[in-house]
Amino acid sequence: MLFKQQAWLRQKLLVLGSLAVGSLLYLVARVGSLDRLQPICPVEGRFSGARGQAEFPLRALQFKRGLLHEFRKGNASKEQVRLHDLVQQLPKAIIIGVRKGGTRALLEMLNLHPAVVKASQEIHFFDNDENYAKGIEWYRKKMPFSYPQQITIEKSPAYFITEEVPERIYKMNSSIKLLIIVREPTTRAISDYTQVLEGKERKNKTYYKFEKLAIDSNTCEVNTKYKAVRTSIYTKHLERWLKYFPIEQFHVVDGDRLITEPLPELQLVEKFLNLPPRISQYNLYFNATRGFYCLRFNIIFNKCLAGSKGRIHPEVDPSVITKLRKFFHPFNQKFYQITGRTLNWP
């Protein structure tokens, strides 16, 4: 009888102990989450309200992400939109490029911030004549639902290299913030080629080797007519933008560093956008299987970028890489001088 009572007591203590540990872990996670999202915080600068300083209920915005997700899927009535004070706002910041620089990763990482709402798809409003002819109201209706205190960000990498885009964006908002994410130019060009190559292979089509496209066979010099090379001459495109916007409205993101050390780059963007610092190391964890950082929104919801990101590049003749880097070098130096940011490119 005594043995049965002792066994029963041990079982009860085990259950109580498990409950206590579980409750403690929940509270630790909960408190940690709330510490990162203070109830009220001021947001100063261009994104402030009419009173000069708006107050962001960031904790509330964080926990309403699920509601916004339902609205993005179209599961919302006009009455629900009105009740929740939701709007579709024109973007206050745009990631204008560069293709294969890390635009998708940057957009997804910025979306970790509770005051940021992203347009999920590339809208191609300013670089597509047919879309642009539909008017600014069509563009606005392509934006996600958001709360008035949030800022909307969209990205379309083709904006950076399309001649008509700077003037068109200027006409919409001359004080908009512009984000450019760049990678080492030769690496970016090879990545650009790799994406096109994969698309050809999926359709069982053949494609030239990178070396044949990047180097003019007649002159043995770099082929500037090849789009992947031309896109990597960042300073040429930036000079066109500077005819409409001062350099202070641009922020250069180091796409190579965003891969290996994302947090410092994201903190610089938060500062540029006049957002309170909310993205922390908690939100970013390295996935060893994929070789990239993934995103942690809270203790329940994690997200990794699509499997198409981080394609393996084909082997390229080292002499071609050397020739390309030598070609890009003076353009890179000018880019550093204009933007005020020096990057660790060879």
DRENDO-1510 file (C-alpha; in Angstrom, 1 decimal, always signed):
<recs>
REC; n; res; u; v; w
REC; 1; MET; +0.0; +0.0; +0.0 .
REC; 2; LEU; +2.8; +2.4; +1.0 .
REC; 3; PHE; +4.6; +1.6; -2.3 .
REC; 4; LYS; +1.5; +2.5; -4.4 .
REC; 5; GLN; +1.2; +5.8; -2.5 .
REC; 6; GLN; +4.8; +6.7; -3.1 .
REC; 7; ALA; +4.4; +5.8; -6.8 .
REC; 8; TRP; +1.3; +7.9; -7.1 .
REC; 9; LEU; +3.0; +10.8; -5.3 .
REC; 10; ARG; +6.0; +10.6; -7.7 .
REC; 11; GLN; +3.7; +10.7; -10.7 .
REC; 12; LYS; +1.9; +13.7; -9.4 .
REC; 13; LEU; +5.1; +15.6; -8.7 .
REC; 14; LEU; +6.4; +14.7; -12.2 .
REC; 15; VAL; +3.2; +16.2; -13.8 .
REC; 16; LEU; +3.3; +19.3; -11.6 .
REC; 17; GLY; +7.0; +19.7; -12.4 .
REC; 18; SER; +6.4; +19.5; -16.2 .
REC; 19; LEU; +3.6; +22.0; -16.0 .
REC; 20; ALA; +5.8; +24.4; -14.0 .
REC; 21; VAL; +8.7; +24.1; -16.5 .
REC; 22; GLY; +6.3; +24.6; -19.5 .
REC; 23; SER; +4.7; +27.7; -17.9 .
REC; 24; LEU; +8.2; +29.1; -17.1 .
REC; 25; LEU; +9.3; +28.6; -20.7 .
REC; 26; TYR; +6.2; +30.3; -22.0 .
REC; 27; LEU; +6.6; +33.3; -19.7 .
REC; 28; VAL; +10.3; +33.6; -20.7 .
REC; 29; ALA; +9.4; +33.6; -24.4 .
REC; 30; ARG; +6.5; +35.9; -23.8 .
REC; 31; VAL; +8.4; +38.5; -21.8 .
REC; 32; GLY; +11.3; +38.4; -24.2 .
REC; 33; SER; +8.9; +39.1; -27.1 .
REC; 34; LEU; +7.3; +42.0; -25.3 .
REC; 35; ASP; +10.6; +43.4; -24.2 .
REC; 36; ARG; +11.5; +43.7; -27.9 .
REC; 37; LEU; +8.2; +45.4; -28.7 .
REC; 38; GLN; +7.7; +48.3; -26.3 .
REC; 39; PRO; +4.1; +49.5; -26.1 .
REC; 40; ILE; +4.6; +53.0; -27.4 .
REC; 41; CYS; +7.6; +54.5; -29.2 .
REC; 42; PRO; +8.1; +57.8; -31.1 .
REC; 43; VAL; +8.9; +57.8; -34.7 .
REC; 44; GLU; +10.6; +61.0; -35.8 .
REC; 45; GLY; +11.3; +62.5; -39.2 .
REC; 46; ARG; +9.6; +62.4; -42.6 .
REC; 47; PHE; +7.3; +59.6; -41.7 .
REC; 48; SER; +5.8; +61.4; -38.7 .
REC; 49; GLY; +2.2; +62.6; -38.6 .
REC; 50; ALA; +0.9; +66.2; -38.9 .
REC; 51; ARG; +1.7; +66.9; -35.3 .
REC; 52; GLY; +5.4; +66.4; -36.0 .
REC; 53; GLN; +5.8; +63.2; -34.0 .
REC; 54; ALA; +3.6; +60.2; -34.4 .
REC; 55; GLU; +3.3; +57.5; -31.7 .
REC; 56; PHE; +3.5; +53.9; -32.9 .
REC; 57; PRO; +1.6; +51.2; -30.9 .
REC; 58; LEU; +4.2; +48.8; -32.1 .
REC; 59; ARG; +3.1; +45.9; -29.9 .
REC; 60; ALA; -0.4; +46.2; -31.3 .
REC; 61; LEU; +0.9; +46.3; -34.9 .
REC; 62; GLN; +3.0; +43.2; -34.3 .
REC; 63; PHE; +0.1; +41.1; -33.1 .
REC; 64; LYS; -2.2; +42.3; -35.9 .
REC; 65; ARG; +0.0; +40.8; -38.6 .
REC; 66; GLY; -2.3; +37.8; -38.9 .
REC; 67; LEU; -5.3; +40.2; -39.6 .
REC; 68; LEU; -3.4; +42.0; -42.3 .
REC; 69; HIS; -2.4; +38.7; -43.9 .
REC; 70; GLU; -6.1; +37.8; -44.2 .
REC; 71; PHE; -6.8; +41.1; -45.9 .
REC; 72; ARG; -3.9; +40.6; -48.3 .
REC; 73; LYS; -5.5; +37.3; -49.3 .
REC; 74; GLY; -8.7; +39.2; -50.1 .
REC; 75; ASN; -10.7; +37.8; -47.2 .
REC; 76; ALA; -12.0; +41.1; -46.0 .
REC; 77; SER; -15.2; +43.1; -46.5 .
REC; 78; LYS; -15.3; +46.9; -46.9 .
REC; 79; GLU; -16.9; +47.0; -43.4 .
REC; 80; GLN; -14.0; +45.1; -41.9 .
REC; 81; VAL; -11.5; +47.5; -43.6 .
REC; 82; ARG; -13.4; +50.5; -42.2 .
REC; 83; LEU; -13.7; +49.1; -38.7 .
REC; 84; HIS; -10.0; +48.4; -38.5 .
REC; 85; ASP; -9.0; +51.7; -39.9 .
REC; 86; LEU; -7.0; +50.1; -42.7 .
REC; 87; VAL; -5.8; +51.9; -45.8 .
REC; 88; GLN; -3.9; +51.2; -49.0 .
REC; 89; GLN; -1.0; +53.7; -49.0 .
REC; 90; LEU; +1.4; +54.7; -51.7 .
REC; 91; PRO; +4.9; +53.5; -50.7 .
REC; 92; LYS; +7.0; +55.9; -48.6 .
REC; 93; ALA; +10.1; +53.9; -49.6 .
REC; 94; ILE; +11.0; +51.8; -52.7 .
REC; 95; ILE; +13.7; +49.2; -53.2 .
REC; 96; ILE; +14.7; +50.3; -56.7 .
REC; 97; GLY; +17.4; +47.6; -57.4 .
REC; 98; VAL; +19.6; +46.0; -58.2 .
REC; 99; ARG; +18.6; +42.8; -59.9 .
REC; 100; LYS; +20.3; +39.8; -58.2 .
REC; 101; GLY; +21.6; +42.2; -55.5 .
REC; 102; GLY; +19.3; +40.8; -52.8 .
REC; 103; THR; +16.1; +42.8; -53.2 .
REC; 104; ARG; +13.8; +40.0; -52.1 .
REC; 105; ALA; +15.9; +39.2; -49.1 .
REC; 106; LEU; +16.0; +42.9; -48.1 .
REC; 107; LEU; +12.2; +43.3; -48.5 .
REC; 108; GLU; +11.4; +40.2; -46.5 .
REC; 109; MET; +13.8; +41.2; -43.7 .
REC; 110; LEU; +12.5; +44.7; -43.4 .
REC; 111; ASN; +9.0; +43.2; -43.1 .
REC; 112; LEU; +10.2; +41.9; -39.7 .
REC; 113; HIS; +9.7; +45.4; -38.4 .
REC; 114; PRO; +6.1; +45.9; -37.1 .
REC; 115; ALA; +5.9; +49.4; -38.6 .
REC; 116; VAL; +6.7; +48.1; -42.2 .
REC; 117; VAL; +4.2; +46.5; -44.6 .
REC; 118; LYS; +5.5; +45.1; -47.9 .
REC; 119; ALA; +4.0; +44.7; -51.3 .
REC; 120; SER; +4.4; +41.0; -51.9 .
REC; 121; GLN; +4.7; +41.1; -55.7 .
REC; 122; GLU; +6.8; +43.2; -58.0 .
REC; 123; ILE; +4.3; +45.6; -59.4 .
REC; 124; HIS; +6.4; +47.1; -62.2 .
REC; 125; PHE; +4.4; +50.3; -62.3 .
REC; 126; PHE; +7.1; +52.8; -63.2 .
REC; 127; ASP; +9.1; +50.7; -65.6 .
REC; 128; ASN; +6.1; +49.3; -67.6 .
REC; 129; ASP; +4.4; +51.7; -69.9 .
REC; 130; GLU; +1.2; +49.8; -70.0 .
REC; 131; ASN; +1.0; +49.7; -66.2 .
REC; 132; TYR; +2.0; +53.3; -65.8 .
REC; 133; ALA; -0.8; +54.4; -68.2 .
REC; 134; LYS; -3.3; +52.9; -65.8 .
REC; 135; GLY; -2.6; +55.7; -63.4 .
REC; 136; ILE; -1.5; +56.3; -59.8 .
REC; 137; GLU; -4.8; +55.1; -58.3 .
REC; 138; TRP; -4.3; +51.7; -60.0 .
REC; 139; TYR; -0.8; +51.6; -58.4 .
REC; 140; ARG; -2.1; +52.5; -55.0 .
REC; 141; LYS; -4.7; +49.7; -55.1 .
REC; 142; LYS; -1.9; +47.2; -55.7 .
REC; 143; MET; -0.5; +48.1; -52.3 .
REC; 144; PRO; -1.2; +45.9; -49.2 .
REC; 145; PHE; -3.7; +47.0; -46.5 .
REC; 146; SER; -1.9; +48.7; -43.6 .
REC; 147; TYR; -2.6; +50.9; -40.6 .
REC; 148; PRO; -2.1; +54.6; -41.1 .
REC; 149; GLN; +1.0; +54.6; -38.8 .
REC; 150; GLN; +2.8; +52.0; -40.9 .
REC; 151; ILE; +4.9; +52.6; -44.0 .
REC; 152; THR; +4.5; +50.6; -47.2 .
REC; 153; ILE; +7.6; +49.4; -49.1 .
REC; 154; GLU; +7.7; +47.9; -52.6 .
REC; 155; LYS; +10.5; +46.5; -54.7 .
REC; 156; SER; +11.0; +46.3; -58.4 .
REC; 157; PRO; +14.7; +45.8; -59.4 .
REC; 158; ALA; +14.2; +46.9; -63.0 .
REC; 159; TYR; +13.5; +50.4; -61.7 .
REC; 160; PHE; +17.2; +51.1; -61.2 .
REC; 161; ILE; +18.2; +50.6; -64.8 .
REC; 162; THR; +15.1; +51.9; -66.6 .
REC; 163; GLU; +15.5; +55.4; -68.0 .
REC; 164; GLU; +12.0; +56.7; -67.5 .
REC; 165; VAL; +11.6; +55.6; -63.9 .
REC; 166; PRO; +13.4; +58.4; -61.9 .
REC; 167; GLU; +11.2; +61.1; -63.4 .
REC; 168; ARG; +8.0; +59.1; -62.9 .
REC; 169; ILE; +8.8; +58.4; -59.2 .
REC; 170; TYR; +9.7; +62.0; -58.7 .
REC; 171; LYS; +6.3; +63.1; -60.0 .
REC; 172; MET; +4.6; +60.8; -57.5 .
REC; 173; ASN; +6.7; +61.8; -54.5 .
REC; 174; SER; +9.8; +64.0; -54.7 .
REC; 175; SER; +10.7; +63.2; -51.1 .
REC; 176; ILE; +10.5; +59.4; -51.3 .
REC; 177; LYS; +13.2; +57.3; -49.7 .
REC; 178; LEU; +15.1; +55.1; -52.2 .
REC; 179; LEU; +17.0; +51.9; -51.3 .
REC; 180; ILE; +19.6; +50.3; -53.5 .
REC; 181; ILE; +21.1; +46.9; -52.6 .
REC; 182; VAL; +24.2; +46.0; -54.5 .
REC; 183; ARG; +26.7; +43.1; -54.7 .
REC; 184; GLU; +30.2; +42.9; -56.0 .
REC; 185; PRO; +29.6; +43.7; -59.7 .
REC; 186; THR; +31.2; +40.6; -61.2 .
REC; 187; THR; +29.5; +38.2; -58.7 .
REC; 188; ARG; +26.2; +40.0; -59.5 .
REC; 189; ALA; +26.7; +39.6; -63.2 .
REC; 190; ILE; +27.4; +35.8; -62.9 .
REC; 191; SER; +24.3; +35.5; -60.6 .
REC; 192; ASP; +22.2; +37.3; -63.3 .
REC; 193; TYR; +23.5; +34.9; -65.9 .
REC; 194; THR; +22.8; +31.9; -63.7 .
REC; 195; GLN; +19.2; +32.8; -63.3 .
REC; 196; VAL; +18.7; +33.2; -67.1 .
REC; 197; LEU; +20.6; +29.9; -67.7 .
REC; 198; GLU; +18.3; +28.0; -65.3 .
REC; 199; GLY; +15.3; +29.4; -67.1 .
REC; 200; LYS; +16.7; +28.2; -70.4 .
REC; 201; GLU; +17.5; +24.8; -69.1 .
REC; 202; ARG; +14.0; +24.4; -67.7 .
REC; 203; LYS; +12.7; +24.8; -71.3 .
REC; 204; ASN; +15.4; +22.5; -72.6 .
REC; 205; LYS; +17.0; +25.3; -74.5 .
REC; 206; THR; +20.7; +25.8; -74.9 .
REC; 207; TYR; +22.5; +29.0; -73.9 .
REC; 208; TYR; +26.0; +30.5; -74.4 .
REC; 209; LYS; +28.6; +30.2; -71.7 .
REC; 210; PHE; +29.1; +33.3; -69.5 .
REC; 211; GLU; +32.5; +33.9; -70.9 .
REC; 212; LYS; +31.2; +34.2; -74.5 .
REC; 213; LEU; +28.6; +36.7; -73.4 .
REC; 214; ALA; +30.7; +38.8; -71.1 .
REC; 215; ILE; +33.7; +39.2; -73.4 .
REC; 216; ASP; +33.5; +40.5; -77.0 .
REC; 217; SER; +35.2; +37.8; -79.2 .
REC; 218; ASN; +36.3; +40.4; -81.7 .
REC; 219; THR; +38.0; +42.8; -79.4 .
REC; 220; CYS; +38.7; +40.5; -76.4 .
REC; 221; GLU; +37.4; +43.4; -74.2 .
REC; 222; VAL; +34.4; +43.4; -71.8 .
REC; 223; ASN; +31.1; +43.4; -73.7 .
REC; 224; THR; +29.2; +46.4; -72.3 .
REC; 225; LYS; +26.3; +45.5; -74.6 .
REC; 226; TYR; +25.6; +42.4; -72.5 .
REC; 227; LYS; +22.9; +43.4; -70.1 .
REC; 228; ALA; +24.3; +41.6; -67.1 .
REC; 229; VAL; +27.5; +43.6; -67.4 .
REC; 230; ARG; +25.7; +46.9; -68.1 .
REC; 231; THR; +23.5; +46.5; -65.0 .
REC; 232; SER; +26.6; +46.1; -62.8 .
REC; 233; ILE; +28.0; +49.5; -63.8 .
REC; 234; TYR; +26.1; +51.0; -60.9 .
REC; 235; THR; +27.4; +54.6; -61.1 .
REC; 236; LYS; +26.1; +55.0; -64.7 .
REC; 237; HIS; +22.5; +54.3; -63.5 .
REC; 238; LEU; +22.8; +56.2; -60.3 .
REC; 239; GLU; +23.9; +59.4; -62.1 .
REC; 240; ARG; +20.6; +59.4; -64.0 .
REC; 241; TRP; +18.7; +59.2; -60.7 .
REC; 242; LEU; +20.7; +62.1; -59.2 .
REC; 243; LYS; +19.2; +64.4; -61.8 .
REC; 244; TYR; +15.9; +64.1; -59.8 .
REC; 245; PHE; +16.8; +63.2; -56.3 .
REC; 246; PRO; +19.6; +64.3; -53.9 .
REC; 247; ILE; +22.0; +61.7; -52.7 .
REC; 248; GLU; +20.5; +62.0; -49.1 .
REC; 249; GLN; +17.4; +60.3; -50.3 .
REC; 250; PHE; +19.3; +57.2; -51.3 .
REC; 251; HIS; +20.6; +54.4; -49.0 .
REC; 252; VAL; +23.1; +51.8; -50.3 .
REC; 253; VAL; +22.7; +48.3; -48.8 .
REC; 254; ASP; +25.7; +46.0; -49.0 .
REC; 255; GLY; +24.1; +42.8; -50.5 .
REC; 256; ASP; +27.1; +40.7; -49.8 .
REC; 257; ARG; +27.1; +41.6; -46.1 .
REC; 258; LEU; +23.3; +41.1; -45.9 .
REC; 259; ILE; +24.0; +37.4; -46.6 .
REC; 260; THR; +26.7; +37.0; -44.0 .
REC; 261; GLU; +25.8; +39.6; -41.4 .
REC; 262; PRO; +22.2; +40.8; -42.0 .
REC; 263; LEU; +21.5; +42.6; -38.7 .
REC; 264; PRO; +24.0; +45.5; -39.0 .
REC; 265; GLU; +22.7; +46.2; -42.5 .
REC; 266; LEU; +19.1; +46.2; -41.4 .
REC; 267; GLN; +19.8; +48.5; -38.5 .
REC; 268; LEU; +21.3; +51.0; -40.9 .
REC; 269; VAL; +18.1; +50.8; -43.0 .
REC; 270; GLU; +16.0; +51.3; -39.9 .
REC; 271; LYS; +17.9; +54.5; -39.2 .
REC; 272; PHE; +17.7; +55.7; -42.7 .
REC; 273; LEU; +13.9; +55.2; -42.7 .
REC; 274; ASN; +13.6; +57.0; -39.3 .
REC; 275; LEU; +12.1; +53.8; -37.8 .
REC; 276; PRO; +12.6; +52.9; -34.1 .
REC; 277; PRO; +15.1; +50.0; -33.8 .
REC; 278; ARG; +13.0; +46.8; -33.6 .
REC; 279; ILE; +14.8; +44.1; -35.7 .
REC; 280; SER; +17.1; +42.1; -33.4 .
REC; 281; GLN; +19.3; +39.0; -33.6 .
REC; 282; TYR; +16.2; +37.1; -32.3 .
REC; 283; ASN; +14.5; +37.7; -35.6 .
REC; 284; LEU; +17.4; +36.2; -37.7 .
REC; 285; TYR; +18.7; +32.6; -37.4 .
REC; 286; PHE; +21.2; +30.8; -39.6 .
REC; 287; ASN; +19.9; +27.8; -41.4 .
REC; 288; ALA; +22.9; +25.5; -41.9 .
REC; 289; THR; +21.1; +23.3; -44.3 .
REC; 290; ARG; +20.3; +26.1; -46.7 .
REC; 291; GLY; +23.3; +28.2; -45.9 .
REC; 292; PHE; +21.3; +31.4; -45.4 .
REC; 293; TYR; +19.7; +33.3; -42.6 .
REC; 294; CYS; +16.0; +32.7; -42.1 .
REC; 295; LEU; +13.4; +35.0; -40.4 .
REC; 296; ARG; +11.7; +34.6; -37.0 .
REC; 297; PHE; +8.7; +36.8; -36.6 .
REC; 298; ASN; +7.7; +35.4; -33.2 .
REC; 299; ILE; +7.9; +32.2; -31.2 .
REC; 300; ILE; +5.4; +30.5; -33.7 .
REC; 301; PHE; +6.1; +31.9; -37.2 .
REC; 302; ASN; +9.4; +31.4; -39.0 .
REC; 303; LYS; +10.1; +31.9; -42.7 .
REC; 304; CYS; +13.0; +31.1; -45.1 .
REC; 305; LEU; +13.5; +32.6; -48.6 .
REC; 306; ALA; +12.4; +30.5; -51.6 .
REC; 307; GLY; +14.6; +27.6; -52.7 .
REC; 308; SER; +15.5; +29.5; -55.9 .
REC; 309; LYS; +17.6; +31.9; -53.8 .
REC; 310; GLY; +21.3; +31.1; -53.6 .
REC; 311; ARG; +21.7; +29.2; -56.9 .
REC; 312; ILE; +25.1; +27.5; -57.4 .
REC; 313; HIS; +27.0; +29.5; -60.0 .
REC; 314; PRO; +28.7; +27.8; -62.9 .
REC; 315; GLU; +32.5; +27.8; -63.0 .
REC; 316; VAL; +33.9; +30.8; -64.8 .
REC; 317; ASP; +37.3; +31.2; -66.3 .
REC; 318; PRO; +39.4; +33.0; -63.7 .
REC; 319; SER; +41.0; +35.2; -66.4 .
REC; 320; VAL; +37.5; +36.5; -67.3 .
REC; 321; ILE; +36.7; +37.2; -63.7 .
REC; 322; THR; +40.0; +39.2; -63.4 .
REC; 323; LYS; +39.2; +41.1; -66.6 .
REC; 324; LEU; +35.7; +42.0; -65.4 .
REC; 325; ARG; +36.9; +43.1; -61.9 .
REC; 326; LYS; +39.6; +45.3; -63.5 .
REC; 327; PHE; +36.9; +46.8; -65.8 .
REC; 328; PHE; +34.5; +47.5; -63.0 .
REC; 329; HIS; +37.1; +49.0; -60.6 .
REC; 330; PRO; +37.0; +52.7; -61.8 .
REC; 331; PHE; +33.2; +52.6; -61.8 .
REC; 332; ASN; +33.2; +51.2; -58.3 .
REC; 333; GLN; +35.5; +53.9; -57.1 .
REC; 334; LYS; +33.2; +56.6; -58.4 .
REC; 335; PHE; +30.2; +54.8; -56.9 .
REC; 336; TYR; +31.9; +54.9; -53.5 .
REC; 337; GLN; +32.7; +58.6; -53.9 .
REC; 338; ILE; +29.1; +59.5; -54.9 .
REC; 339; THR; +27.3; +57.5; -52.2 .
REC; 340; GLY; +29.8; +58.0; -49.4 .
REC; 341; ARG; +29.9; +54.2; -48.8 .
REC; 342; THR; +33.0; +52.2; -49.5 .
REC; 343; LEU; +32.5; +48.4; -50.0 .
REC; 344; ASN; +35.0; +45.6; -49.7 .
REC; 345; TRP; +35.1; +44.8; -53.4 .
REC; 346; PRO; +38.3; +43.5; -55.1 .
</recs>
